[in-house]
Amino acid sequence: MDNAIRLGRYYLSHALAVYDAIPESAMYKNANRILKMLKEKGLTEFSRRDAMRYCQTFKRVDEIQPVLDFLEAYGYIASTENPPVYGRGRPTLPKYMVNPSISS
């Protein structure tokens, strides 16, 4: 039994090293960073701009948008419908509702 445990620990350390090298692990780390921010701030709704302001590790939209899409795909957040924009100016940024189970 001791040999089996030793062998399991050996393979576990290698598996953890491999998972840290996989590019998807960066996505999970960034997603966890946003989820942690949502818990700390107690937000129930936020915009992409709010997320970028609170998580200052994201400098550009193309860095944070895939993470927000990932969180939305897994049900942690949900985008809300924006009212149609008439006239000039930029369209409003999409807002995201936070899943209530995150705060608990």
Biopython code that builds the backbone (N, CA, C, O; Angstrom):
import numpy as np
from Bio.PDB.StructureBuilder import StructureBuilder

atoms = [
    (1, "MET", "N", (0.825, -1.179, 0.000)),
    (1, "MET", "CA", (0.000, 0.000, 0.000)),
    (1, "MET", "C", (0.877, 1.253, 0.000)),
    (1, "MET", "O", (0.567, 2.229, -0.683)),
    (2, "ASP", "N", (1.963, 1.228, 0.759)),
    (2, "ASP", "CA", (2.852, 2.386, 0.785)),
    (2, "ASP", "C", (3.431, 2.669, -0.593)),
    (2, "ASP", "O", (3.557, 3.829, -0.986)),
    (3, "ASN", "N", (3.782, 1.632, -1.324)),
    (3, "ASN", "CA", (4.317, 1.811, -2.674)),
    (3, "ASN", "C", (3.270, 2.406, -3.607)),
    (3, "ASN", "O", (3.589, 3.243, -4.451)),
    (4, "ALA", "N", (2.022, 1.976, -3.455)),
    (4, "ALA", "CA", (0.951, 2.516, -4.292)),
    (4, "ALA", "C", (0.744, 3.996, -4.009)),
    (4, "ALA", "O", (0.542, 4.783, -4.934)),
    (5, "ILE", "N", (0.792, 4.378, -2.749)),
    (5, "ILE", "CA", (0.641, 5.798, -2.384)),
    (5, "ILE", "C", (1.812, 6.609, -2.925)),
    (5, "ILE", "O", (1.613, 7.701, -3.457)),
    (6, "ARG", "N", (3.009, 6.098, -2.797)),
    (6, "ARG", "CA", (4.197, 6.787, -3.306)),
    (6, "ARG", "C", (4.103, 6.956, -4.819)),
    (6, "ARG", "O", (4.428, 8.019, -5.347)),
    (7, "LEU", "N", (3.658, 5.907, -5.520)),
    (7, "LEU", "CA", (3.508, 5.982, -6.970)),
    (7, "LEU", "C", (2.430, 7.000, -7.363)),
    (7, "LEU", "O", (2.593, 7.744, -8.330)),
    (8, "GLY", "N", (1.343, 7.026, -6.611)),
    (8, "GLY", "CA", (0.278, 7.996, -6.879)),
    (8, "GLY", "C", (0.751, 9.423, -6.701)),
    (8, "GLY", "O", (0.413, 10.292, -7.505)),
    (9, "ARG", "N", (1.522, 9.678, -5.667)),
    (9, "ARG", "CA", (2.062, 11.027, -5.448)),
    (9, "ARG", "C", (3.037, 11.417, -6.547)),
    (9, "ARG", "O", (3.090, 12.578, -6.953)),
    (10, "TYR", "N", (3.802, 10.456, -7.024)),
    (10, "TYR", "CA", (4.746, 10.714, -8.116)),
    (10, "TYR", "C", (3.990, 11.174, -9.360)),
    (10, "TYR", "O", (4.353, 12.180, -9.970)),
    (11, "TYR", "N", (2.943, 10.443, -9.738)),
    (11, "TYR", "CA", (2.185, 10.805, -10.935)),
    (11, "TYR", "C", (1.361, 12.066, -10.723)),
    (11, "TYR", "O", (1.127, 12.815, -11.671)),
    (12, "LEU", "N", (0.921, 12.310, -9.504)),
    (12, "LEU", "CA", (0.167, 13.514, -9.223)),
    (12, "LEU", "C", (1.025, 14.757, -9.445)),
    (12, "LEU", "O", (0.548, 15.731, -10.027)),
    (13, "SER", "N", (2.261, 14.745, -9.001)),
    (13, "SER", "CA", (3.123, 15.912, -9.188)),
    (13, "SER", "C", (3.379, 16.172, -10.668)),
    (13, "SER", "O", (3.452, 17.326, -11.090)),
    (14, "HIS", "N", (3.516, 15.118, -11.454)),
    (14, "HIS", "CA", (3.709, 15.301, -12.893)),
    (14, "HIS", "C", (2.436, 15.809, -13.560)),
    (14, "HIS", "O", (2.495, 16.655, -14.452)),
    (15, "ALA", "N", (1.296, 15.301, -13.133)),
    (15, "ALA", "CA", (0.032, 15.761, -13.710)),
    (15, "ALA", "C", (-0.192, 17.238, -13.412)),
    (15, "ALA", "O", (-0.637, 17.983, -14.285)),
    (16, "LEU", "N", (0.108, 17.666, -12.201)),
    (16, "LEU", "CA", (-0.050, 19.075, -11.859)),
    (16, "LEU", "C", (0.876, 19.963, -12.677)),
    (16, "LEU", "O", (0.488, 21.063, -13.070)),
    (17, "ALA", "N", (2.079, 19.505, -12.935)),
    (17, "ALA", "CA", (3.018, 20.271, -13.754)),
    (17, "ALA", "C", (2.498, 20.399, -15.178)),
    (17, "ALA", "O", (2.625, 21.460, -15.790)),
    (18, "VAL", "N", (1.920, 19.340, -15.706)),
    (18, "VAL", "CA", (1.375, 19.380, -17.069)),
    (18, "VAL", "C", (0.181, 20.318, -17.137)),
    (18, "VAL", "O", (0.069, 21.108, -18.075)),
    (19, "TYR", "N", (-0.715, 20.242, -16.153)),
    (19, "TYR", "CA", (-1.887, 21.108, -16.177)),
    (19, "TYR", "C", (-1.520, 22.577, -16.037)),
    (19, "TYR", "O", (-2.233, 23.431, -16.565)),
    (20, "ASP", "N", (-0.456, 22.895, -15.358)),
    (20, "ASP", "CA", (-0.005, 24.283, -15.274)),
    (20, "ASP", "C", (0.553, 24.771, -16.601)),
    (20, "ASP", "O", (0.529, 25.971, -16.876)),
    (21, "ALA", "N", (1.054, 23.860, -17.426)),
    (21, "ALA", "CA", (1.629, 24.245, -18.710)),
    (21, "ALA", "C", (0.581, 24.378, -19.801)),
    (21, "ALA", "O", (0.856, 24.968, -20.845)),
    (22, "ILE", "N", (-0.608, 23.847, -19.586)),
    (22, "ILE", "CA", (-1.667, 23.898, -20.599)),
    (22, "ILE", "C", (-2.198, 25.333, -20.686)),
    (22, "ILE", "O", (-2.430, 25.966, -19.655)),
    (23, "PRO", "N", (-2.394, 25.858, -21.913)),
    (23, "PRO", "CA", (-2.876, 27.240, -22.052)),
    (23, "PRO", "C", (-4.245, 27.481, -21.427)),
    (23, "PRO", "O", (-4.532, 28.599, -20.999)),
    (24, "GLU", "N", (-5.092, 26.464, -21.364)),
    (24, "GLU", "CA", (-6.409, 26.659, -20.783)),
    (24, "GLU", "C", (-6.329, 27.025, -19.311)),
    (24, "GLU", "O", (-7.244, 27.649, -18.773)),
    (25, "SER", "N", (-5.242, 26.640, -18.657)),
    (25, "SER", "CA", (-5.136, 26.964, -17.236)),
    (25, "SER", "C", (-5.107, 28.475, -17.023)),
    (25, "SER", "O", (-5.546, 28.959, -15.980)),
    (26, "ALA", "N", (-4.598, 29.222, -17.996)),
    (26, "ALA", "CA", (-4.624, 30.691, -17.906)),
    (26, "ALA", "C", (-6.066, 31.187, -17.921)),
    (26, "ALA", "O", (-6.407, 32.139, -17.218)),
    (27, "MET", "N", (-6.915, 30.537, -18.727)),
    (27, "MET", "CA", (-8.326, 30.913, -18.773)),
    (27, "MET", "C", (-8.979, 30.675, -17.413)),
    (27, "MET", "O", (-9.734, 31.518, -16.927)),
    (28, "TYR", "N", (-8.688, 29.532, -16.802)),
    (28, "TYR", "CA", (-9.264, 29.238, -15.488)),
    (28, "TYR", "C", (-8.757, 30.216, -14.428)),
    (28, "TYR", "O", (-9.521, 30.647, -13.564)),
    (29, "LYS", "N", (-7.495, 30.560, -14.490)),
    (29, "LYS", "CA", (-6.941, 31.510, -13.522)),
    (29, "LYS", "C", (-7.592, 32.882, -13.683)),
    (29, "LYS", "O", (-7.940, 33.527, -12.694)),
    (30, "ASN", "N", (-7.755, 33.326, -14.929)),
    (30, "ASN", "CA", (-8.389, 34.621, -15.172)),
    (30, "ASN", "C", (-9.854, 34.603, -14.766)),
    (30, "ASN", "O", (-10.362, 35.580, -14.218)),
    (31, "ALA", "N", (-10.537, 33.488, -15.035)),
    (31, "ALA", "CA", (-11.940, 33.370, -14.643)),
    (31, "ALA", "C", (-12.058, 33.404, -13.123)),
    (31, "ALA", "O", (-12.950, 34.059, -12.584)),
    (32, "ASN", "N", (-11.174, 32.708, -12.437)),
    (32, "ASN", "CA", (-11.192, 32.729, -10.977)),
    (32, "ASN", "C", (-10.892, 34.120, -10.436)),
    (32, "ASN", "O", (-11.429, 34.515, -9.400)),
    (33, "ARG", "N", (-10.048, 34.855, -11.124)),
    (33, "ARG", "CA", (-9.733, 36.227, -10.709)),
    (33, "ARG", "C", (-10.993, 37.102, -10.784)),
    (33, "ARG", "O", (-11.259, 37.891, -9.877)),
    (34, "ILE", "N", (-11.755, 36.958, -11.854)),
    (34, "ILE", "CA", (-12.983, 37.743, -11.992)),
    (34, "ILE", "C", (-14.019, 37.299, -10.966)),
    (34, "ILE", "O", (-14.677, 38.140, -10.353)),
    (35, "LEU", "N", (-14.174, 35.991, -10.770)),
    (35, "LEU", "CA", (-15.130, 35.499, -9.782)),
    (35, "LEU", "C", (-14.782, 35.973, -8.380)),
    (35, "LEU", "O", (-15.671, 36.324, -7.604)),
    (36, "LYS", "N", (-13.506, 35.986, -8.052)),
    (36, "LYS", "CA", (-13.063, 36.469, -6.745)),
    (36, "LYS", "C", (-13.408, 37.943, -6.587)),
    (36, "LYS", "O", (-13.852, 38.367, -5.520)),
    (37, "MET", "N", (-13.207, 38.728, -7.646)),
    (37, "MET", "CA", (-13.540, 40.146, -7.602)),
    (37, "MET", "C", (-15.039, 40.330, -7.402)),
    (37, "MET", "O", (-15.453, 41.198, -6.633)),
    (38, "LEU", "N", (-15.858, 39.531, -8.078)),
    (38, "LEU", "CA", (-17.305, 39.652, -7.937)),
    (38, "LEU", "C", (-17.740, 39.349, -6.505)),
    (38, "LEU", "O", (-18.624, 40.014, -5.966)),
    (39, "LYS", "N", (-17.119, 38.345, -5.895)),
    (39, "LYS", "CA", (-17.445, 38.012, -4.504)),
    (39, "LYS", "C", (-17.022, 39.121, -3.559)),
    (39, "LYS", "O", (-17.782, 39.514, -2.674)),
    (40, "GLU", "N", (-15.801, 39.631, -3.747)),
    (40, "GLU", "CA", (-15.287, 40.675, -2.855)),
    (40, "GLU", "C", (-16.114, 41.949, -2.935)),
    (40, "GLU", "O", (-16.400, 42.570, -1.912)),
    (41, "LYS", "N", (-16.496, 42.339, -4.135)),
    (41, "LYS", "CA", (-17.254, 43.580, -4.314)),
    (41, "LYS", "C", (-18.738, 43.388, -4.046)),
    (41, "LYS", "O", (-19.461, 44.364, -3.844)),
    (42, "GLY", "N", (-19.202, 42.139, -4.041)),
    (42, "GLY", "CA", (-20.624, 41.882, -3.817)),
    (42, "GLY", "C", (-21.496, 42.370, -4.955)),
    (42, "GLY", "O", (-22.636, 42.778, -4.731)),
    (43, "LEU", "N", (-20.978, 42.335, -6.172)),
    (43, "LEU", "CA", (-21.718, 42.835, -7.330)),
    (43, "LEU", "C", (-22.791, 41.846, -7.766)),
    (43, "LEU", "O", (-22.584, 40.633, -7.735)),
    (44, "THR", "N", (-23.928, 42.374, -8.168)),
    (44, "THR", "CA", (-24.977, 41.545, -8.756)),
    (44, "THR", "C", (-25.106, 41.824, -10.251)),
    (44, "THR", "O", (-25.690, 41.034, -10.993)),
    (45, "GLU", "N", (-24.554, 42.952, -10.681)),
    (45, "GLU", "CA", (-24.568, 43.332, -12.093)),
    (45, "GLU", "C", (-23.312, 44.156, -12.359)),
    (45, "GLU", "O", (-22.890, 44.943, -11.512)),
    (46, "PHE", "N", (-22.726, 43.975, -13.520)),
    (46, "PHE", "CA", (-21.526, 44.730, -13.861)),
    (46, "PHE", "C", (-21.397, 44.804, -15.371)),
    (46, "PHE", "O", (-22.050, 44.059, -16.102)),
    (47, "SER", "N", (-20.547, 45.710, -15.828)),
    (47, "SER", "CA", (-20.239, 45.820, -17.257)),
    (47, "SER", "C", (-18.793, 45.376, -17.472)),
    (47, "SER", "O", (-18.041, 45.174, -16.518)),
    (48, "ARG", "N", (-18.434, 45.234, -18.708)),
    (48, "ARG", "CA", (-17.055, 44.856, -19.020)),
    (48, "ARG", "C", (-16.088, 45.921, -18.509)),
    (48, "ARG", "O", (-14.997, 45.606, -18.033)),
    (49, "ARG", "N", (-16.488, 47.145, -18.609)),
    (49, "ARG", "CA", (-15.640, 48.240, -18.123)),
    (49, "ARG", "C", (-15.429, 48.142, -16.614)),
    (49, "ARG", "O", (-14.322, 48.356, -16.120)),
    (50, "ASP", "N", (-16.504, 47.815, -15.883)),
    (50, "ASP", "CA", (-16.371, 47.632, -14.436)),
    (50, "ASP", "C", (-15.377, 46.518, -14.122)),
    (50, "ASP", "O", (-14.529, 46.657, -13.241)),
    (51, "ALA", "N", (-15.492, 45.416, -14.852)),
    (51, "ALA", "CA", (-14.590, 44.277, -14.617)),
    (51, "ALA", "C", (-13.143, 44.663, -14.897)),
    (51, "ALA", "O", (-12.238, 44.262, -14.165)),
    (52, "MET", "N", (-12.924, 45.432, -15.944)),
    (52, "MET", "CA", (-11.559, 45.862, -16.267)),
    (52, "MET", "C", (-11.028, 46.833, -15.214)),
    (52, "MET", "O", (-9.836, 46.828, -14.904)),
    (53, "ARG", "N", (-11.904, 47.655, -14.672)),
    (53, "ARG", "CA", (-11.476, 48.609, -13.648)),
    (53, "ARG", "C", (-11.136, 47.893, -12.340)),
    (53, "ARG", "O", (-10.159, 48.246, -11.679)),
    (54, "TYR", "N", (-11.926, 46.901, -11.965)),
    (54, "TYR", "CA", (-11.676, 46.189, -10.710)),
    (54, "TYR", "C", (-10.555, 45.165, -10.827)),
    (54, "TYR", "O", (-9.792, 44.975, -9.880)),
    (55, "CYS", "N", (-10.445, 44.502, -11.976)),
    (55, "CYS", "CA", (-9.362, 43.532, -12.214)),
    (55, "CYS", "C", (-8.356, 44.194, -13.146)),
    (55, "CYS", "O", (-8.460, 44.049, -14.364)),
    (56, "GLN", "N", (-7.424, 44.888, -12.619)),
    (56, "GLN", "CA", (-6.526, 45.696, -13.433)),
    (56, "GLN", "C", (-5.474, 44.874, -14.167)),
    (56, "GLN", "O", (-4.620, 45.446, -14.846)),
    (57, "THR", "N", (-5.511, 43.565, -14.051)),
    (57, "THR", "CA", (-4.575, 42.742, -14.817)),
    (57, "THR", "C", (-4.961, 42.692, -16.287)),
    (57, "THR", "O", (-4.129, 42.377, -17.138)),
    (58, "PHE", "N", (-6.215, 43.002, -16.593)),
    (58, "PHE", "CA", (-6.687, 43.031, -17.976)),
    (58, "PHE", "C", (-6.523, 44.441, -18.515)),
    (58, "PHE", "O", (-7.144, 45.380, -18.016)),
    (59, "LYS", "N", (-5.686, 44.588, -19.534)),
    (59, "LYS", "CA", (-5.397, 45.917, -20.081)),
    (59, "LYS", "C", (-6.191, 46.229, -21.340)),
    (59, "LYS", "O", (-6.412, 47.396, -21.663)),
    (60, "ARG", "N", (-6.624, 45.180, -22.059)),
    (60, "ARG", "CA", (-7.339, 45.387, -23.324)),
    (60, "ARG", "C", (-8.612, 44.540, -23.336)),
    (60, "ARG", "O", (-8.727, 43.543, -22.623)),
    (61, "VAL", "N", (-9.555, 44.966, -24.161)),
    (61, "VAL", "CA", (-10.822, 44.260, -24.276)),
    (61, "VAL", "C", (-10.610, 42.840, -24.778)),
    (61, "VAL", "O", (-11.284, 41.919, -24.317)),
    (62, "ASP", "N", (-9.686, 42.647, -25.713)),
    (62, "ASP", "CA", (-9.481, 41.305, -26.255)),
    (62, "ASP", "C", (-8.848, 40.353, -25.243)),
    (62, "ASP", "O", (-8.756, 39.156, -25.514)),
    (63, "GLU", "N", (-8.412, 40.846, -24.089)),
    (63, "GLU", "CA", (-7.911, 39.985, -23.022)),
    (63, "GLU", "C", (-9.034, 39.523, -22.103)),
    (63, "GLU", "O", (-9.019, 38.389, -21.625)),
    (64, "ILE", "N", (-10.011, 40.398, -21.852)),
    (64, "ILE", "CA", (-11.054, 40.074, -20.888)),
    (64, "ILE", "C", (-12.299, 39.464, -21.519)),
    (64, "ILE", "O", (-12.987, 38.675, -20.871)),
    (65, "GLN", "N", (-12.605, 39.809, -22.766)),
    (65, "GLN", "CA", (-13.842, 39.331, -23.368)),
    (65, "GLN", "C", (-13.910, 37.801, -23.471)),
    (65, "GLN", "O", (-14.971, 37.239, -23.196)),
    (66, "PRO", "N", (-12.833, 37.098, -23.851)),
    (66, "PRO", "CA", (-12.920, 35.633, -23.862)),
    (66, "PRO", "C", (-13.191, 35.044, -22.475)),
    (66, "PRO", "O", (-13.849, 34.011, -22.355)),
    (67, "VAL", "N", (-12.691, 35.690, -21.450)),
    (67, "VAL", "CA", (-12.916, 35.211, -20.078)),
    (67, "VAL", "C", (-14.382, 35.415, -19.701)),
    (67, "VAL", "O", (-14.990, 34.537, -19.089)),
    (68, "LEU", "N", (-14.952, 36.561, -20.061)),
    (68, "LEU", "CA", (-16.362, 36.809, -19.786)),
    (68, "LEU", "C", (-17.243, 35.836, -20.565)),
    (68, "LEU", "O", (-18.246, 35.348, -20.045)),
    (69, "ASP", "N", (-16.868, 35.556, -21.815)),
    (69, "ASP", "CA", (-17.617, 34.577, -22.609)),
    (69, "ASP", "C", (-17.536, 33.191, -21.972)),
    (69, "ASP", "O", (-18.522, 32.455, -21.955)),
    (70, "PHE", "N", (-16.373, 32.837, -21.452)),
    (70, "PHE", "CA", (-16.168, 31.558, -20.773)),
    (70, "PHE", "C", (-17.069, 31.462, -19.538)),
    (70, "PHE", "O", (-17.738, 30.449, -19.330)),
    (71, "LEU", "N", (-17.083, 32.522, -18.720)),
    (71, "LEU", "CA", (-17.919, 32.528, -17.525)),
    (71, "LEU", "C", (-19.400, 32.475, -17.874)),
    (71, "LEU", "O", (-20.192, 31.867, -17.156)),
    (72, "GLU", "N", (-19.767, 33.111, -18.972)),
    (72, "GLU", "CA", (-21.164, 33.073, -19.406)),
    (72, "GLU", "C", (-21.537, 31.680, -19.899)),
    (72, "GLU", "O", (-22.641, 31.204, -19.634)),
    (73, "ALA", "N", (-20.637, 31.033, -20.607)),
    (73, "ALA", "CA", (-20.909, 29.687, -21.116)),
    (73, "ALA", "C", (-21.108, 28.684, -19.979)),
    (73, "ALA", "O", (-21.867, 27.726, -20.124)),
    (74, "TYR", "N", (-20.435, 28.897, -18.858)),
    (74, "TYR", "CA", (-20.554, 27.983, -17.720)),
    (74, "TYR", "C", (-21.594, 28.426, -16.695)),
    (74, "TYR", "O", (-21.735, 27.791, -15.650)),
    (75, "GLY", "N", (-22.327, 29.507, -16.979)),
    (75, "GLY", "CA", (-23.446, 29.907, -16.139)),
    (75, "GLY", "C", (-23.113, 30.739, -14.920)),
    (75, "GLY", "O", (-23.968, 30.923, -14.054)),
    (76, "TYR", "N", (-21.901, 31.245, -14.826)),
    (76, "TYR", "CA", (-21.551, 32.098, -13.690)),
    (76, "TYR", "C", (-22.108, 33.504, -13.858)),
    (76, "TYR", "O", (-22.464, 34.159, -12.878)),
    (77, "ILE", "N", (-22.182, 33.963, -15.095)),
    (77, "ILE", "CA", (-22.749, 35.269, -15.401)),
    (77, "ILE", "C", (-23.676, 35.112, -16.605)),
    (77, "ILE", "O", (-23.606, 34.119, -17.328)),
    (78, "ALA", "N", (-24.542, 36.098, -16.810)),
    (78, "ALA", "CA", (-25.436, 36.092, -17.966)),
    (78, "ALA", "C", (-25.536, 37.510, -18.499)),
    (78, "ALA", "O", (-25.720, 38.452, -17.728)),
    (79, "SER", "N", (-25.416, 37.669, -19.804)),
    (79, "SER", "CA", (-25.521, 39.012, -20.383)),
    (79, "SER", "C", (-26.988, 39.409, -20.447)),
    (79, "SER", "O", (-27.868, 38.574, -20.652)),
    (80, "THR", "N", (-27.226, 40.689, -20.269)),
    (80, "THR", "CA", (-28.588, 41.210, -20.313)),
    (80, "THR", "C", (-28.819, 41.883, -21.653)),
    (80, "THR", "O", (-27.877, 42.276, -22.341)),
    (81, "GLU", "N", (-30.057, 42.005, -22.001)),
    (81, "GLU", "CA", (-30.426, 42.659, -23.255)),
    (81, "GLU", "C", (-30.256, 44.167, -23.111)),
    (81, "GLU", "O", (-30.706, 44.762, -22.132)),
    (82, "ASN", "N", (-29.608, 44.770, -24.084)),
    (82, "ASN", "CA", (-29.461, 46.222, -24.096)),
    (82, "ASN", "C", (-30.597, 46.828, -24.910)),
    (82, "ASN", "O", (-31.002, 46.258, -25.923)),
    (83, "PRO", "N", (-31.111, 47.962, -24.485)),
    (83, "PRO", "CA", (-32.139, 48.609, -25.286)),
    (83, "PRO", "C", (-31.540, 49.083, -26.608)),
    (83, "PRO", "O", (-30.359, 49.426, -26.659)),
    (84, "PRO", "N", (-32.331, 49.106, -27.671)),
    (84, "PRO", "CA", (-31.793, 49.553, -28.953)),
    (84, "PRO", "C", (-31.362, 51.017, -28.886)),
    (84, "PRO", "O", (-31.981, 51.837, -28.208)),
    (85, "VAL", "N", (-30.291, 51.318, -29.603)),
    (85, "VAL", "CA", (-29.745, 52.673, -29.615)),
    (85, "VAL", "C", (-30.168, 53.350, -30.909)),
    (85, "VAL", "O", (-29.949, 52.829, -32.003)),
    (86, "TYR", "N", (-30.771, 54.510, -30.766)),
    (86, "TYR", "CA", (-31.170, 55.294, -31.929)),
    (86, "TYR", "C", (-30.333, 56.557, -31.962)),
    (86, "TYR", "O", (-30.055, 57.155, -30.923)),
    (87, "GLY", "N", (-29.941, 56.953, -33.136)),
    (87, "GLY", "CA", (-29.182, 58.179, -33.259)),
    (87, "GLY", "C", (-27.688, 57.928, -33.215)),
    (87, "GLY", "O", (-27.211, 56.835, -33.521)),
    (88, "ARG", "N", (-26.965, 58.957, -32.830)),
    (88, "ARG", "CA", (-25.512, 58.905, -32.837)),
    (88, "ARG", "C", (-24.970, 58.376, -31.518)),
    (88, "ARG", "O", (-25.681, 58.216, -30.527)),
    (89, "GLY", "N", (-23.680, 58.116, -31.564)),
    (89, "GLY", "CA", (-22.997, 57.699, -30.349)),
    (89, "GLY", "C", (-22.725, 56.208, -30.327)),
    (89, "GLY", "O", (-23.198, 55.445, -31.169)),
    (90, "ARG", "N", (-21.966, 55.838, -29.359)),
    (90, "ARG", "CA", (-21.615, 54.428, -29.207)),
    (90, "ARG", "C", (-22.782, 53.656, -28.620)),
    (90, "ARG", "O", (-23.563, 54.191, -27.833)),
    (91, "PRO", "N", (-22.894, 52.401, -29.007)),
    (91, "PRO", "CA", (-23.900, 51.584, -28.332)),
    (91, "PRO", "C", (-23.453, 51.299, -26.900)),
    (91, "PRO", "O", (-22.258, 51.282, -26.602)),
    (92, "THR", "N", (-24.411, 51.079, -26.038)),
    (92, "THR", "CA", (-24.067, 50.819, -24.653)),
    (92, "THR", "C", (-23.382, 49.457, -24.519)),
    (92, "THR", "O", (-23.652, 48.525, -25.276)),
    (93, "LEU", "N", (-22.495, 49.374, -23.540)),
    (93, "LEU", "CA", (-21.806, 48.114, -23.292)),
    (93, "LEU", "C", (-22.782, 47.101, -22.711)),
    (93, "LEU", "O", (-23.702, 47.469, -21.981)),
    (94, "PRO", "N", (-22.584, 45.832, -23.031)),
    (94, "PRO", "CA", (-23.467, 44.830, -22.437)),
    (94, "PRO", "C", (-23.234, 44.740, -20.930)),
    (94, "PRO", "O", (-22.106, 44.845, -20.448)),
    (95, "LYS", "N", (-24.316, 44.544, -20.213)),
    (95, "LYS", "CA", (-24.239, 44.335, -18.772)),
    (95, "LYS", "C", (-24.333, 42.837, -18.520)),
    (95, "LYS", "O", (-24.920, 42.090, -19.303)),
    (96, "TYR", "N", (-23.750, 42.427, -17.429)),
    (96, "TYR", "CA", (-23.770, 41.026, -17.036)),
    (96, "TYR", "C", (-24.400, 40.906, -15.655)),
    (96, "TYR", "O", (-24.068, 41.654, -14.736)),
    (97, "MET", "N", (-25.313, 39.953, -15.529)),
    (97, "MET", "CA", (-25.916, 39.623, -14.245)),
    (97, "MET", "C", (-25.083, 38.490, -13.635)),
    (97, "MET", "O", (-24.655, 37.575, -14.338)),
    (98, "VAL", "N", (-24.863, 38.565, -12.334)),
    (98, "VAL", "CA", (-24.069, 37.563, -11.635)),
    (98, "VAL", "C", (-24.987, 36.489, -11.072)),
    (98, "VAL", "O", (-26.021, 36.798, -10.480)),
    (99, "ASN", "N", (-24.616, 35.244, -11.255)),
    (99, "ASN", "CA", (-25.374, 34.120, -10.700)),
    (99, "ASN", "C", (-25.373, 34.253, -9.174)),
    (99, "ASN", "O", (-24.305, 34.374, -8.575)),
    (100, "PRO", "N", (-26.544, 34.233, -8.534)),
    (100, "PRO", "CA", (-26.594, 34.417, -7.086)),
    (100, "PRO", "C", (-25.826, 33.358, -6.290)),
    (100, "PRO", "O", (-25.448, 33.610, -5.146)),
    (101, "SER", "N", (-25.593, 32.204, -6.860)),
    (101, "SER", "CA", (-24.887, 31.153, -6.129)),
    (101, "SER", "C", (-23.408, 31.495, -5.925)),
    (101, "SER", "O", (-22.742, 30.861, -5.106)),
    (102, "ILE", "N", (-22.891, 32.471, -6.643)),
    (102, "ILE", "CA", (-21.496, 32.865, -6.517)),
    (102, "ILE", "C", (-21.225, 33.529, -5.168)),
    (102, "ILE", "O", (-20.173, 33.311, -4.567)),
    (103, "SER", "N", (-22.163, 34.329, -4.696)),
    (103, "SER", "CA", (-21.933, 35.077, -3.468)),
    (103, "SER", "C", (-21.979, 34.209, -2.226)),
    (103, "SER", "O", (-21.557, 34.645, -1.155)),
    (104, "SER", "N", (-22.481, 32.998, -2.346)),
    (104, "SER", "CA", (-22.548, 32.142, -1.153)),
    (104, "SER", "C", (-21.358, 31.247, -1.000)),
    (104, "SER", "O", (-21.284, 30.476, -0.042)),
]
sb = StructureBuilder()
sb.init_structure("model")
sb.init_model(0)
sb.init_chain("A")
sb.init_seg("    ")
for serial, (resi, resn, name, xyz) in enumerate(atoms, 1):
    if name == "N":
        sb.init_residue(resn, " ", resi, " ")
    sb.init_atom(name, np.array(xyz, "f"), 0.0, 1.0, " ", f" {name:<3s}", serial, name[0])
structure = sb.get_structure()
